[in-house]
Amino acid sequence: MTDLHTRPAGQPQAPAPLPPVPGGLASATQVIAWVWVALAVCSFAASFGEARVVTEYAARGLTYLESPIVRTAG
Amino acid sequence: MNNLLSVVQIRAFVVGCLWLGRSRRLAEALPPRYRHRKHQAFIWTGWFLPIVNFWYPYLVVRDVHRATVGPAARGAGAWWAWFLTTDVVAVAIYVVVAGFALSDSAQYASYLPWLEAALAALTAATGALWVRIVREVAARQRARVAALAA
């Protein structure tokens, strides 16, 4: 409102300044995304190994309660 | 390992949403004007609201991507498709474990290694596509702001 009163007639209003480029956040987003992917892959690789053991247990006729899933959870 | 994964996942979400919010603010200030289809509040809330969380996060990311890179921006759809598929496989693992628990059937157990492998591959692919979008948007932001300043 003040600007409207002080600005000479006919002079264009100065454009609002641009928000800063979130370059730091973009880098942080990428780094943490890669960390998450690496951890997720490691975690699932461990689960894959465990799942193979579960498959062998099941193939030998052992029950869910005897499998590593329950022992790991416990 | 799972606790560490959860902590990193929460931080990835917070940092990612902060970046999306700032990127959207910048995209709204840059010409030409682009009409974002969803309110900026959905940057944070769209992931948790039942039902709409199946597509609102995609719309938010796609609009920031398109508003910054231009109509030729590609990749948000693929990223979201992989993201949803990852969720489906994670649910499938729970179903298979429950099926094994209820029936003690070896057939259920035999699916587990392949589902775990699929989940790892899908997670890696989803993460890589997300990083590609972030890199592309960040590069275009720098280029467009530099062009305006020149």
Backbone of each chain as ProteinMPNN parsed JSONL, in Angstrom:
{"seq_chain_A": "MTDLHTRPAGQPQAPAPLPPVPGGLASATQVIAWVWVALAVCSFAASFGEARVVTEYAARGLTYLESPIVRTAG", "coords_chain_A": {"N_chain_A": [[0.845, -1.202, 0.0], [1.899, 1.241, 0.815], [3.823, 1.496, -1.115], [2.277, 1.965, -3.363], [1.482, 4.551, -2.938], [3.849, 6.023, -2.828], [5.229, 5.482, -5.137], [6.078, 6.901, -8.271], [3.677, 7.866, -10.742], [3.012, 5.646, -13.432], [5.415, 4.359, -13.325], [6.774, 1.109, -13.466], [5.978, -1.539, -11.177], [8.439, -2.921, -9.038], [9.613, -6.244, -9.536], [8.803, -8.966, -7.329], [11.312, -10.303, -5.151], [13.025, -13.318, -6.073], [12.437, -16.518, -4.534], [15.051, -18.274, -2.726], [17.203, -20.635, -4.453], [16.775, -23.972, -3.625], [19.331, -25.409, -3.219], [21.049, -26.657, -1.344], [19.259, -28.238, 0.087], [18.443, -29.885, -1.977], [20.765, -31.341, -2.493], [21.042, -32.607, -0.009], [18.701, -34.108, -0.013], [19.225, -35.919, -2.08], [21.501, -37.281, -1.095], [20.55, -38.458, 1.281], [18.562, -40.027, 0.219], [20.032, -41.921, -1.237], [21.418, -43.124, 0.869], [19.29, -44.273, 2.22], [18.378, -46.082, 0.263], [20.643, -47.771, 0.095], [20.72, -48.843, 2.692], [18.226, -50.07, 2.745], [18.485, -52.012, 0.736], [20.536, -53.572, 1.84], [19.232, -54.476, 4.152], [17.098, -55.909, 3.034], [18.538, -57.792, 1.656], [19.568, -59.279, 3.723], [17.153, -60.241, 4.68], [16.47, -61.771, 2.499], [18.339, -63.845, 2.607], [17.515, -64.975, 4.998], [14.96, -65.743, 4.27], [15.528, -67.739, 2.437], [16.486, -69.701, 4.134], [14.18, -70.166, 5.578], [12.638, -71.304, 3.563], [13.996, -73.699, 3.175], [13.593, -74.888, 5.669], [10.815, -75.157, 5.616], [10.536, -76.875, 3.466], [11.535, -79.149, 4.574], [9.546, -79.868, 6.142], [9.166, -78.548, 8.502], [7.521, -76.388, 10.874], [5.927, -73.111, 10.843], [6.341, -71.945, 13.341], [8.718, -73.06, 14.075], [10.485, -71.895, 12.428], [13.067, -69.559, 11.24], [11.911, -67.027, 11.108], [10.164, -66.618, 13.269], [11.938, -67.035, 15.376], [13.739, -64.938, 14.951], [12.062, -62.736, 15.237], [11.346, -63.081, 17.875]], "CA_chain_A": [[0.0, 0.0, 0.0], [2.816, 2.378, 0.886], [4.485, 1.581, -2.405], [1.332, 2.555, -4.303], [1.401, 5.992, -2.705], [5.133, 6.704, -3.004], [5.763, 5.223, -6.47], [5.595, 7.846, -9.271], [2.713, 7.294, -11.672], [3.552, 5.135, -14.681], [6.621, 3.555, -13.119], [6.361, -0.262, -13.173], [6.316, -2.033, -9.841], [9.58, -3.84, -9.065], [9.163, -7.622, -9.277], [9.167, -9.517, -6.009], [12.542, -11.111, -5.252], [12.801, -14.759, -6.192], [12.89, -17.334, -3.385], [16.362, -18.875, -3.024], [17.244, -22.001, -4.998], [17.077, -24.884, -2.503], [20.408, -26.292, -3.67], [21.521, -27.469, -0.226], [18.245, -29.252, 0.373], [18.453, -30.858, -3.086], [21.903, -32.248, -2.245], [20.72, -33.432, 1.168], [17.665, -35.063, -0.421], [19.854, -36.989, -2.863], [22.391, -38.083, -0.248], [19.77, -39.284, 2.216], [17.851, -41.036, -0.59], [20.983, -43.008, -1.531], [21.674, -43.845, 2.129], [18.099, -45.082, 2.467], [18.391, -47.197, -0.701], [21.708, -48.706, 0.473], [20.287, -49.556, 3.897], [17.083, -50.92, 2.4], [18.988, -53.163, -0.019], [21.246, -54.435, 2.807], [18.233, -55.089, 5.015], [16.342, -56.908, 2.288], [19.457, -58.885, 1.323], [19.571, -60.128, 4.917], [15.855, -60.925, 4.702], [16.5, -62.773, 1.433], [19.058, -64.994, 3.158], [16.641, -65.584, 6.004], [13.838, -66.369, 3.563], [16.031, -68.996, 1.864], [16.542, -70.67, 5.235], [12.787, -70.514, 5.869], [12.203, -72.204, 2.5], [14.579, -75.028, 3.458], [12.883, -75.415, 6.838], [9.47, -75.554, 5.207], [10.662, -78.042, 2.587], [11.811, -80.315, 5.428], [8.333, -80.173, 6.903], [9.116, -77.851, 9.787], [6.396, -75.453, 10.914], [6.214, -71.68, 10.945], [6.841, -71.626, 14.679], [10.102, -73.534, 14.179], [11.284, -71.227, 11.399], [13.849, -68.399, 11.719], [11.088, -65.803, 11.185], [9.671, -66.489, 14.64], [13.079, -66.906, 16.279], [14.287, -63.585, 14.773], [11.102, -61.796, 15.837], [11.398, -63.242, 19.332]], "C_chain_A": [[0.876, 1.247, 0.0], [3.457, 2.615, -0.472], [3.587, 2.265, -3.43], [1.316, 4.077, -4.17], [2.718, 6.701, -3.024], [5.677, 6.546, -4.424], [5.206, 6.254, -7.457], [4.68, 7.161, -10.277], [3.421, 6.825, -12.942], [4.797, 4.292, -14.51], [6.226, 2.117, -12.757], [6.827, -0.702, -11.791], [7.473, -3.019, -9.953], [9.093, -5.261, -8.776], [9.621, -8.106, -7.904], [10.437, -10.345, -6.152], [12.216, -12.6, -5.299], [13.189, -15.473, -4.895], [14.237, -17.969, -3.729], [16.222, -20.269, -3.624], [17.61, -22.957, -3.858], [18.146, -25.906, -2.877], [20.921, -27.207, -2.569], [20.545, -28.59, 0.101], [18.21, -30.318, -0.718], [19.589, -31.857, -2.885], [21.603, -33.186, -1.08], [19.687, -34.497, 0.809], [18.28, -36.242, -1.174], [20.709, -37.898, -1.984], [21.585, -39.018, 0.641], [18.966, -40.344, 1.457], [18.776, -42.209, -0.904], [21.291, -43.824, -0.279], [20.513, -44.796, 2.421], [18.07, -46.301, 1.543], [19.434, -48.239, -0.284], [21.292, -49.531, 1.697], [19.154, -50.529, 3.586], [17.558, -52.168, 1.672], [19.729, -54.123, 0.92], [20.247, -55.188, 3.677], [17.485, -56.204, 4.286], [17.235, -58.08, 1.871], [19.541, -59.848, 2.513], [18.27, -60.914, 5.003], [15.807, -62.027, 3.655], [17.195, -64.04, 1.934], [18.203, -65.746, 4.161], [15.498, -66.342, 5.331], [14.262, -67.691, 2.921], [16.066, -70.093, 2.935], [15.127, -71.141, 5.581], [12.282, -71.524, 4.848], [12.725, -73.63, 2.762], [13.876, -75.681, 4.643], [11.524, -75.974, 6.413], [9.515, -76.811, 4.343], [10.924, -79.309, 3.404], [10.625, -80.611, 6.363], [8.253, -79.5, 8.251], [8.05, -76.759, 9.74], [6.883, -74.016, 10.999], [6.863, -71.343, 12.285], [8.286, -72.081, 14.875], [11.047, -72.774, 13.241], [12.047, -70.021, 11.975], [13.034, -67.113, 11.817], [10.679, -65.565, 12.633], [10.838, -66.277, 15.592], [13.685, -65.507, 16.185], [13.38, -62.568, 15.453], [11.157, -61.869, 17.355], [12.67, -62.637, 19.886]], "O_chain_A": [[0.614, 2.197, -0.738], [3.615, 3.75, -0.923], [4.057, 3.043, -4.261], [1.157, 4.797, -5.156], [2.707, 7.857, -3.447], [6.483, 7.359, -4.877], [3.995, 6.472, -7.491], [4.893, 5.999, -10.622], [4.306, 7.504, -13.463], [5.202, 3.586, -15.434], [5.429, 1.916, -11.841], [7.888, -0.312, -11.304], [7.492, -3.857, -10.855], [8.267, -5.469, -7.887], [10.671, -7.712, -7.397], [10.624, -11.019, -7.166], [11.276, -13.075, -4.662], [14.151, -15.084, -4.233], [14.534, -18.18, -4.905], [15.262, -20.988, -3.347], [18.634, -22.776, -3.2], [17.901, -27.113, -2.855], [21.199, -28.382, -2.808], [20.937, -29.729, 0.357], [17.982, -31.496, -0.443], [19.413, -33.06, -3.078], [21.867, -34.387, -1.143], [19.775, -35.638, 1.261], [17.919, -37.398, -0.951], [20.656, -39.122, -2.103], [21.884, -40.207, 0.748], [18.715, -41.428, 1.983], [18.355, -43.364, -0.843], [21.413, -45.047, -0.338], [20.709, -45.947, 2.81], [17.776, -47.414, 1.981], [19.159, -49.439, -0.302], [21.483, -50.746, 1.738], [19.121, -51.653, 4.087], [17.085, -53.268, 1.958], [19.574, -55.34, 0.815], [20.395, -56.387, 3.911], [17.265, -57.287, 4.828], [16.769, -59.213, 1.746], [19.579, -61.066, 2.34], [18.269, -62.095, 5.351], [15.199, -63.076, 3.867], [16.716, -65.154, 1.722], [18.168, -66.976, 4.18], [15.117, -67.432, 5.76], [13.482, -68.642, 2.86], [15.723, -71.247, 2.678], [14.89, -72.321, 5.839], [11.59, -72.48, 5.198], [12.007, -74.616, 2.595], [13.596, -76.879, 4.624], [11.135, -77.082, 6.784], [8.663, -77.693, 4.457], [10.576, -80.411, 2.978], [10.696, -81.472, 7.239], [7.386, -79.824, 9.063], [7.72, -76.263, 8.662], [8.067, -73.742, 11.197], [7.809, -70.559, 12.352], [8.996, -71.557, 15.734], [12.259, -72.988, 13.262], [11.718, -69.526, 13.053], [13.424, -66.196, 12.54], [10.824, -64.462, 13.16], [10.761, -65.454, 16.504], [14.099, -64.941, 17.197], [13.845, -61.664, 16.148], [11.031, -60.854, 18.041], [12.896, -62.674, 21.096]]}, "seq_chain_B": "MNNLLSVVQIRAFVVGCLWLGRSRRLAEALPPRYRHRKHQAFIWTGWFLPIVNFWYPYLVVRDVHRATVGPAARGAGAWWAWFLTTDVVAVAIYVVVAGFALSDSAQYASYLPWLEAALAALTAATGALWVRIVREVAARQRARVAALAA", "coords_chain_B": {"N_chain_B": [[19.145, -52.995, 12.379], [16.678, -52.557, 11.05], [15.608, -50.537, 12.663], [17.394, -48.45, 12.231], [16.982, -48.111, 9.528], [14.35, -47.179, 9.563], [14.687, -44.716, 10.866], [16.305, -43.353, 9.016], [14.561, -43.352, 6.871], [12.472, -41.724, 7.795], [13.851, -39.323, 8.045], [14.557, -38.942, 5.386], [12.062, -38.509, 4.313], [11.284, -36.104, 5.61], [13.3, -34.276, 4.795], [12.998, -34.48, 2.034], [10.344, -33.521, 1.682], [10.641, -30.908, 2.623], [12.367, -29.938, 0.678], [10.716, -30.236, -1.57], [8.698, -28.385, -0.941], [10.096, -25.89, -0.896], [11.003, -25.916, -3.508], [8.647, -25.826, -4.904], [7.708, -23.29, -4.172], [9.62, -21.715, -5.393], [9.184, -22.452, -8.056], [6.65, -21.399, -8.429], [7.215, -18.739, -8.441], [8.677, -18.341, -10.681], [8.563, -17.381, -14.119], [7.188, -19.13, -17.016], [3.843, -18.888, -15.629], [2.655, -21.666, -13.808], [0.032, -23.871, -13.23], [-0.431, -25.405, -10.29], [-1.833, -28.477, -9.375], [-2.595, -29.364, -6.878], [-3.083, -28.228, -3.486], [-0.47, -26.671, -1.542], [-0.277, -27.754, 0.969], [-0.61, -30.445, 0.697], [1.844, -31.442, 0.083], [3.018, -32.335, 2.412], [0.914, -33.678, 3.7], [-0.318, -35.349, 1.871], [0.778, -37.877, 1.698], [-0.217, -39.357, 3.783], [-2.977, -39.298, 3.934], [-5.796, -41.298, 3.77], [-6.696, -43.245, 0.901], [-6.457, -40.99, -1.032], [-3.761, -40.923, -0.877], [-2.762, -42.579, -2.73], [-2.348, -41.259, -5.11], [-2.004, -38.449, -4.785], [0.635, -37.648, -3.774], [2.121, -38.192, -6.065], [1.001, -36.353, -7.907], [1.756, -33.924, -6.749], [4.58, -34.035, -6.85], [4.933, -34.391, -9.607], [3.911, -31.968, -10.602], [5.689, -30.037, -9.533], [7.983, -30.899, -10.82], [7.269, -30.602, -13.565], [6.636, -27.864, -13.604], [9.091, -26.741, -13.222], [10.978, -27.96, -14.964], [9.628, -28.066, -17.369], [7.135, -28.807, -19.956], [8.134, -31.076, -21.132], [9.082, -32.677, -19.185], [9.867, -35.805, -17.862], [9.415, -38.897, -16.109], [8.359, -38.783, -13.534], [6.01, -40.257, -13.438], [6.917, -42.88, -13.854], [8.563, -43.151, -11.612], [6.598, -43.036, -9.561], [5.041, -45.249, -10.188], [6.846, -47.354, -9.714], [7.206, -46.884, -7.006], [4.65, -47.456, -5.917], [4.475, -50.127, -6.673], [6.482, -51.197, -5.109], [5.292, -50.941, -2.598], [3.175, -52.734, -2.944], [4.536, -55.176, -3.2], [5.726, -55.281, -0.686], [3.453, -55.592, 0.91], [2.629, -58.031, -0.096], [4.615, -59.692, 0.915], [4.012, -59.691, 3.652], [1.544, -60.986, 3.487], [2.302, -63.507, 2.51], [3.963, -64.404, 4.598], [2.044, -64.514, 6.596], [0.377, -66.429, 5.474], [2.061, -68.645, 5.525], [2.375, -68.881, 8.253], [-0.186, -69.603, 9.006], [-0.728, -71.928, 7.587], [1.543, -73.497, 7.479], [2.66, -74.234, 5.112], [4.948, -75.297, 2.663], [4.901, -74.19, 0.215], [4.09, -71.515, 0.438], [6.311, -70.5, 1.818], [8.245, -70.76, -0.135], [7.915, -68.636, -1.831], [8.991, -66.488, -0.543], [11.913, -65.782, -0.704], [12.1, -64.758, -3.323], [10.294, -62.673, -3.353], [11.488, -61.003, -1.459], [13.853, -60.388, -2.815], [12.787, -59.059, -5.027], [11.691, -56.859, -3.746], [13.984, -55.545, -2.808], [15.211, -54.851, -5.261], [13.224, -53.243, -6.413], [13.091, -51.177, -4.548], [15.62, -50.024, -4.837], [15.441, -49.175, -7.507], [13.312, -47.34, -7.355], [14.41, -45.424, -5.619], [16.568, -44.545, -7.186], [15.237, -43.389, -9.358], [13.902, -41.326, -8.054], [16.065, -39.749, -7.157], [17.012, -38.987, -9.638], [14.939, -37.303, -10.535], [15.122, -35.256, -8.602], [17.706, -34.274, -9.107], [17.4, -33.338, -11.732], [15.439, -31.344, -11.451], [16.779, -29.628, -9.674], [18.984, -28.808, -11.24], [17.692, -27.431, -13.334], [16.469, -25.424, -11.892], [18.669, -23.881, -11.016], [19.663, -23.1, -13.535], [17.525, -21.618, -14.622], [17.136, -19.538, -12.783], [19.625, -18.32, -12.965], [19.512, -17.47, -15.626], [17.48, -15.575, -15.483], [18.675, -13.701, -13.859], [20.699, -12.775, -15.433]], "CA_chain_B": [[19.128, -52.542, 10.974], [15.364, -52.012, 10.715], [15.417, -49.262, 13.36], [18.199, -47.463, 11.505], [16.276, -47.889, 8.258], [13.178, -46.33, 9.847], [15.167, -43.36, 11.168], [16.747, -42.745, 7.75], [13.366, -43.169, 6.044], [11.764, -40.54, 8.31], [14.648, -38.141, 7.674], [14.434, -38.781, 3.929], [10.735, -37.921, 4.086], [11.264, -34.702, 6.064], [14.171, -33.474, 3.917], [12.364, -34.48, 0.711], [9.174, -32.623, 1.687], [11.153, -29.535, 2.726], [12.884, -29.591, -0.658], [9.563, -30.078, -2.472], [8.021, -27.128, -0.598], [10.911, -24.757, -1.376], [11.038, -25.986, -4.975], [7.35, -25.369, -5.41], [7.661, -21.838, -3.986], [10.454, -21.133, -6.454], [8.508, -22.701, -9.338], [5.511, -20.476, -8.526], [7.723, -17.384, -8.668], [9.347, -18.267, -11.986], [7.681, -17.409, -15.29], [5.757, -18.813, -17.072], [3.046, -19.4, -14.516], [2.19, -23.047, -13.934], [-1.035, -24.1, -12.238], [-0.263, -26.652, -9.531], [-3.179, -29.035, -9.223], [-2.933, -29.612, -5.472], [-2.622, -27.23, -2.517], [0.876, -27.021, -1.06], [-0.372, -28.549, 2.204], [-0.546, -31.875, 0.358], [3.246, -31.883, 0.017], [3.257, -33.081, 3.65], [-0.196, -34.511, 4.167], [-0.796, -36.256, 0.821], [1.311, -39.23, 1.883], [-0.861, -40.048, 4.9], [-4.433, -39.286, 3.85], [-6.243, -42.545, 3.147], [-7.219, -43.272, -0.465], [-5.783, -40.042, -1.928], [-2.303, -41.114, -0.835], [-2.347, -43.398, -3.875], [-1.949, -40.443, -6.255], [-1.673, -37.05, -4.48], [2.084, -37.376, -3.781], [2.572, -38.176, -7.453], [0.591, -35.09, -8.544], [2.572, -32.848, -6.171], [5.939, -34.144, -7.405], [4.867, -34.17, -11.051], [3.706, -30.545, -10.882], [6.958, -29.333, -9.267], [8.887, -31.333, -11.899], [6.86, -29.964, -14.821], [6.705, -26.398, -13.493], [10.499, -26.33, -13.25], [11.689, -28.494, -16.135], [8.839, -27.789, -18.561], [6.185, -29.881, -20.292], [8.846, -32.284, -21.584], [9.587, -33.422, -18.012], [9.437, -37.208, -17.827], [10.036, -39.709, -15.053], [7.587, -38.808, -12.284], [5.055, -41.372, -13.522], [7.659, -44.135, -13.651], [8.958, -43.186, -10.203], [5.44, -43.343, -8.723], [4.641, -46.632, -10.48], [7.768, -48.216, -8.962], [6.933, -46.665, -5.573], [3.447, -48.215, -5.559], [4.778, -51.555, -6.809], [7.252, -51.554, -3.908], [4.312, -51.127, -1.521], [2.413, -53.964, -3.217], [5.403, -56.322, -2.885], [5.879, -55.327, 0.777], [2.213, -56.181, 1.44], [2.637, -59.442, -0.501], [5.496, -60.411, 1.847], [3.23, -59.901, 4.873], [0.506, -61.987, 3.196], [2.963, -64.808, 2.389], [4.378, -64.817, 5.943], [0.812, -64.886, 7.311], [-0.072, -67.694, 4.888], [2.958, -69.678, 6.048], [2.081, -69.043, 9.683], [-1.486, -70.246, 9.189], [-0.844, -73.242, 6.947], [2.817, -74.219, 7.53], [2.863, -74.798, 3.776], [6.241, -74.981, 2.059], [4.683, -73.39, -0.99], [4.13, -70.101, 0.841], [7.687, -70.138, 2.154], [9.088, -70.723, -1.335], [7.781, -67.322, -2.486], [9.628, -65.421, 0.243], [13.188, -65.236, -1.203], [11.915, -63.986, -4.564], [9.635, -61.409, -3.001], [12.499, -60.155, -0.809], [14.757, -59.908, -3.867], [12.034, -58.079, -5.814], [11.555, -55.648, -2.928], [15.276, -54.843, -2.822], [15.421, -54.277, -6.6], [12.258, -52.159, -6.605], [13.486, -50.052, -3.691], [16.77, -49.376, -5.475], [14.969, -48.491, -8.721], [12.506, -46.186, -6.93], [15.341, -44.418, -5.101], [17.346, -43.988, -8.298], [14.353, -42.503, -10.137], [13.654, -40.132, -7.223], [17.276, -38.92, -7.219], [17.069, -38.417, -10.997], [13.997, -36.171, -10.564], [15.677, -34.179, -7.772], [18.86, -33.701, -9.832], [16.909, -32.615, -12.901], [14.773, -30.126, -10.982], [17.798, -28.732, -9.105], [19.774, -28.247, -12.34], [16.859, -26.46, -14.056], [16.267, -24.262, -11.001], [19.883, -23.055, -11.106], [19.764, -22.528, -14.883], [16.473, -20.619, -14.853], [17.405, -18.371, -11.94], [20.795, -17.649, -13.554], [19.068, -16.81, -16.864], [16.705, -14.39, -15.095], [19.593, -12.718, -13.259], [21.615, -12.26, -16.469]], "C_chain_B": [[17.789, -51.889, 10.614], [15.088, -50.688, 11.419], [16.166, -48.149, 12.649], [17.521, -47.095, 10.194], [15.078, -46.961, 8.465], [13.597, -44.891, 10.104], [15.563, -42.646, 9.872], [15.536, -42.453, 6.858], [12.591, -41.918, 6.483], [12.53, -39.269, 7.918], [14.556, -37.875, 6.178], [13.094, -38.121, 3.596], [10.732, -36.432, 4.441], [12.084, -33.828, 5.111], [13.544, -33.372, 2.519], [11.175, -33.531, 0.639], [9.603, -31.162, 1.814], [11.636, -29.067, 1.352], [11.728, -29.37, -1.641], [8.855, -28.744, -2.228], [8.775, -25.912, -1.12], [10.931, -24.736, -2.906], [9.732, -25.5, -5.573], [7.24, -23.846, -5.307], [8.467, -21.146, -5.096], [9.769, -21.289, -7.816], [7.347, -21.725, -9.524], [5.968, -19.053, -8.828], [8.351, -17.226, -10.05], [8.319, -18.23, -13.113], [8.048, -18.595, -16.19], [5.009, -19.475, -15.918], [2.578, -20.825, -14.813], [1.163, -23.285, -12.845], [-0.812, -25.462, -11.568], [-1.647, -27.185, -9.174], [-3.571, -29.244, -7.762], [-2.36, -28.517, -4.577], [-1.284, -27.67, -1.932], [0.854, -27.829, 0.247], [-0.235, -30.045, 1.908], [0.884, -32.367, 0.151], [3.553, -32.753, 1.239], [2.155, -34.093, 3.945], [-0.627, -35.578, 3.157], [-0.352, -37.694, 1.001], [0.528, -40.037, 2.903], [-2.38, -40.14, 4.771], [-4.899, -40.546, 3.124], [-6.852, -42.302, 1.773], [-6.44, -42.314, -1.363], [-4.259, -40.219, -1.905], [-1.818, -42.033, -1.955], [-1.943, -42.544, -5.071], [-1.61, -38.985, -5.94], [-0.16, -36.791, -4.437], [2.649, -37.32, -5.204], [2.238, -36.837, -8.116], [1.459, -33.928, -8.05], [3.97, -32.851, -6.797], [5.925, -33.851, -8.902], [4.733, -32.683, -11.376], [4.974, -29.73, -10.624], [7.952, -29.643, -10.396], [8.564, -30.594, -13.196], [7.009, -28.449, -14.768], [8.139, -25.915, -13.61], [11.176, -26.727, -14.545], [10.953, -28.149, -17.426], [7.966, -28.973, -18.916], [6.87, -31.161, -20.749], [9.346, -33.13, -20.415], [9.004, -34.832, -17.993], [10.076, -37.891, -16.611], [9.217, -39.789, -13.772], [6.608, -39.987, -12.277], [5.736, -42.703, -13.253], [8.071, -44.275, -12.193], [7.788, -43.613, -9.339], [4.969, -44.778, -8.94], [5.538, -47.614, -9.716], [7.499, -48.113, -7.468], [5.734, -47.514, -5.128], [3.698, -49.72, -5.645], [5.572, -52.048, -5.604], [6.305, -51.808, -2.734], [3.559, -52.446, -1.69], [3.246, -55.19, -2.835], [5.595, -56.441, -1.37], [4.635, -55.94, 1.424], [2.177, -57.678, 1.119], [3.504, -60.271, 0.454], [4.749, -60.696, 3.161], [2.195, -61.005, 4.661], [1.132, -63.385, 3.162], [3.4, -65.317, 3.772], [3.154, -65.258, 6.752], [0.296, -66.233, 6.81], [0.76, -68.856, 5.401], [2.635, -69.962, 7.509], [0.792, -69.835, 9.887], [-1.497, -71.681, 8.668], [0.391, -74.124, 7.102], [3.152, -74.857, 6.178], [4.21, -74.351, 3.209], [6.082, -74.097, 0.828], [4.722, -71.895, -0.671], [5.573, -69.657, 1.069], [8.556, -69.989, 0.919], [9.0, -69.38, -2.066], [8.66, -66.266, -1.824], [10.949, -64.903, -0.335], [13.003, -64.347, -2.421], [11.22, -62.664, -4.301], [10.622, -60.453, -2.331], [13.457, -59.572, -1.847], [14.072, -58.825, -4.705], [11.913, -56.761, -5.049], [12.859, -54.84, -2.927], [15.498, -54.149, -4.172], [14.491, -53.096, -6.838], [12.622, -50.933, -5.769], [14.643, -49.289, -4.324], [16.322, -48.579, -6.704], [14.175, -47.236, -8.364], [13.406, -45.056, -6.431], [16.12, -43.745, -6.219], [16.497, -43.024, -9.123], [14.066, -41.213, -9.374], [14.854, -39.188, -7.295], [17.393, -38.265, -8.602], [16.146, -37.187, -11.113], [14.589, -34.985, -9.793], [16.827, -33.491, -8.502], [18.397, -32.836, -11.002], [16.268, -31.285, -12.497], [15.812, -29.126, -10.462], [18.621, -28.06, -10.213], [18.983, -27.179, -13.087], [16.597, -25.223, -13.204], [17.462, -23.319, -11.128], [19.952, -22.356, -12.452], [18.741, -21.41, -15.09], [16.706, -19.365, -14.017], [18.602, -17.594, -12.491], [20.395, -16.893, -14.815], [18.285, -15.54, -16.543], [17.619, -13.293, -14.558], [20.471, -12.069, -14.317], [20.99, -11.089, -17.234]], "O_chain_B": [[17.744, -50.836, 9.977], [14.422, -49.814, 10.864], [15.649, -47.045, 12.483], [17.487, -45.929, 9.799], [14.821, -46.072, 7.652], [12.955, -43.955, 9.628], [15.206, -41.488, 9.655], [15.494, -41.43, 6.175], [12.115, -41.15, 5.647], [11.933, -38.272, 7.512], [14.484, -36.723, 5.75], [13.013, -37.278, 2.702], [10.241, -35.604, 3.674], [11.624, -32.773, 4.675], [13.559, -32.307, 1.902], [11.011, -32.815, -0.349], [9.009, -30.281, 1.194], [11.35, -27.948, 0.925], [11.757, -28.436, -2.442], [8.461, -28.057, -3.171], [8.18, -25.012, -1.713], [10.883, -23.671, -3.52], [9.715, -24.845, -6.615], [6.746, -23.188, -6.222], [8.044, -20.134, -5.654], [9.776, -20.365, -8.629], [7.086, -21.274, -10.64], [5.219, -18.257, -9.394], [8.533, -16.107, -10.53], [7.325, -18.954, -13.076], [9.194, -19.038, -16.113], [5.459, -20.455, -15.324], [2.161, -21.139, -15.928], [1.385, -22.946, -11.682], [-0.978, -26.515, -12.184], [-2.518, -26.438, -8.729], [-4.759, -29.296, -7.445], [-1.303, -27.953, -4.859], [-0.991, -28.862, -1.833], [1.828, -28.498, 0.591], [0.202, -30.817, 2.762], [1.116, -33.572, 0.055], [4.246, -33.765, 1.136], [2.421, -35.213, 4.38], [-1.225, -36.587, 3.53], [-1.009, -38.621, 0.526], [0.593, -41.266, 2.9], [-3.006, -40.971, 5.429], [-4.458, -40.832, 2.01], [-7.456, -41.257, 1.53], [-5.829, -42.743, -2.342], [-3.556, -39.733, -2.79], [-0.616, -42.244, -2.115], [-1.262, -43.04, -5.968], [-0.975, -38.33, -6.767], [0.295, -35.802, -5.012], [3.53, -36.515, -5.507], [3.077, -36.253, -8.802], [1.848, -33.059, -8.83], [4.477, -31.812, -7.219], [6.799, -33.147, -9.409], [5.362, -32.19, -12.313], [5.302, -28.833, -11.4], [8.669, -28.759, -10.864], [9.448, -30.034, -13.845], [7.441, -27.82, -15.734], [8.378, -24.791, -14.052], [11.872, -25.918, -15.159], [11.584, -27.959, -18.466], [8.034, -30.019, -18.272], [6.25, -32.225, -20.752], [9.961, -34.176, -20.622], [7.791, -35.016, -18.097], [11.149, -37.494, -16.156], [9.353, -40.743, -13.006], [6.404, -40.631, -11.249], [5.214, -43.547, -12.525], [7.955, -45.348, -11.6], [7.951, -44.466, -8.466], [4.548, -45.447, -7.997], [5.05, -48.587, -9.14], [7.553, -49.109, -6.746], [5.789, -48.198, -4.106], [3.213, -50.493, -4.819], [5.371, -53.167, -5.132], [6.483, -52.759, -1.974], [3.333, -53.178, -0.726], [2.735, -56.128, -2.224], [5.626, -57.545, -0.827], [4.746, -56.717, 2.373], [1.755, -58.49, 1.942], [3.171, -61.414, 0.765], [4.84, -61.793, 3.711], [1.989, -61.852, 5.531], [0.571, -64.333, 3.711], [3.237, -66.496, 4.088], [3.208, -66.239, 7.495], [-0.158, -67.069, 7.591], [0.228, -69.93, 5.681], [2.622, -71.111, 7.95], [0.683, -70.635, 10.817], [-2.178, -72.545, 9.219], [0.326, -75.336, 6.893], [3.835, -75.879, 6.109], [4.562, -73.173, 3.272], [6.991, -73.36, 0.447], [5.311, -71.108, -1.412], [6.005, -68.606, 0.595], [9.494, -69.193, 0.909], [9.899, -69.026, -2.829], [9.031, -65.274, -2.451], [11.109, -63.688, -0.453], [13.659, -63.313, -2.55], [11.516, -61.656, -4.943], [10.606, -59.25, -2.592], [13.827, -58.401, -1.767], [14.68, -57.813, -5.049], [12.019, -55.683, -5.634], [12.84, -53.613, -3.032], [15.924, -52.995, -4.217], [14.899, -52.075, -7.39], [12.481, -49.797, -6.221], [14.647, -48.058, -4.344], [16.766, -47.451, -6.916], [14.342, -46.191, -8.993], [13.202, -43.889, -6.766], [16.314, -42.529, -6.208], [16.976, -41.969, -9.539], [13.995, -40.137, -9.968], [14.691, -37.98, -7.471], [17.826, -37.118, -8.712], [16.516, -36.173, -11.704], [14.562, -33.852, -10.272], [16.912, -32.263, -8.513], [18.927, -31.749, -11.237], [16.514, -30.246, -13.11], [15.744, -27.935, -10.764], [18.918, -26.869, -10.124], [19.532, -26.135, -13.438], [16.512, -24.11, -13.723], [17.297, -22.115, -11.322], [20.26, -21.166, -12.522], [19.061, -20.373, -15.67], [16.495, -18.251, -14.496], [18.602, -16.363, -12.489], [20.887, -15.79, -15.054], [18.41, -14.539, -17.249], [17.372, -12.106, -14.772], [20.941, -10.946, -14.133], [21.617, -10.536, -18.138]]}, "name": "protein", "num_of_chains": 2, "seq": "MTDLHTRPAGQPQAPAPLPPVPGGLASATQVIAWVWVALAVCSFAASFGEARVVTEYAARGLTYLESPIVRTAGMNNLLSVVQIRAFVVGCLWLGRSRRLAEALPPRYRHRKHQAFIWTGWFLPIVNFWYPYLVVRDVHRATVGPAARGAGAWWAWFLTTDVVAVAIYVVVAGFALSDSAQYASYLPWLEAALAALTAATGALWVRIVREVAARQRARVAALAA"}
